[in-house]
């Protein structure tokens, strides 16, 4: 709807995600936007990525006078403001992992954003998502000082059964409006695959996407599949802040886990949490674990040196000591297992 109204729109593209820090491309997109639309949903605060986005958006509001429009989608603004309800549940989990300084920054950002003038899906009595979208587009056009099209034209832009995610399906290279918070939308509000059955896997592959997805990991998977081995890799380019239940099941239902330790593996809290689950299954289910050291020295993994030291310096600034110690122990354990070192294999 925004794009059809000739507004350059930047939805938070899944392809920009995947690590534990907001990518520079995403930071640039936020800074280059005249307006940021923040969609607060029930599970928004479950995602530290969304919360970090919000902090940067509010920084741009303060320093660049960027306009910020909050949308409270099936969530009470007071729950966002005071971190109550589902937001209280989310912060209870975040506080177990992240340091107080980070938590306080996120709480302050939610309070500031919830006090801004925006749109409340429940209180607006719009009835349907399409009606709410129409009002939001109207509001954005006004804030951008653009002339409104006729009412009939606007209605043609917003289908009678369209929903919030239709707005996020648009893309642009030079955004005027950034749409943020999509990672926090509830899973039952987003399209899902039809697969429902659980399968028994021969091999589960744990890997850092940006390092090996398009080279070593893809070749390894192809070779395993060619040998008729049921192989699981996480195809998603975007990951949340907790390992999904389906991924936990995939790890538990695998006979073998192959861990591809690459240069940036320890930069991902998701990978480190995967590793914890894999080693738990090794201990409780006698799962076979095979480490592969891909362009990284096994001793760097074992003792968290080199790029692993750099990664942990950043992780320690965010996560609590208990989590950090678990990850360090897991890396040491895994690096001591019999596996493959790509640098010494001929």
Secondary structure, DSSP 8 states (H G I E B T S, - for coil): -TGGGT--EEE--GGG--SSS--HHHHHHHHT-SEEEEEE-TTGGG-HHHHHHHHHHHHHHHHH--EEEEEE-SS-HHHHHHT-THHHHHHHHHHHHB-HHHHHHHHHHHHHHHTS--EETTTTT--SHHHHHHHHHHHHHHHTT-----HHHHHHHS-TT--HHHHHT---SS-SEEEE-GGGS-GGGS---S------EEEEEE--HHHHTTTHHHHHHHHHHHTT--EE----S---SS--HHHHHHHHTEEEEEEEE-TTGGG-HHHHHHHHHHHHHHHHH--EEEEEE-SS-HHHHHHT-THHHHHHHHHHTTB-HHHHHHHHHHHHHHHTSS-EETTT--
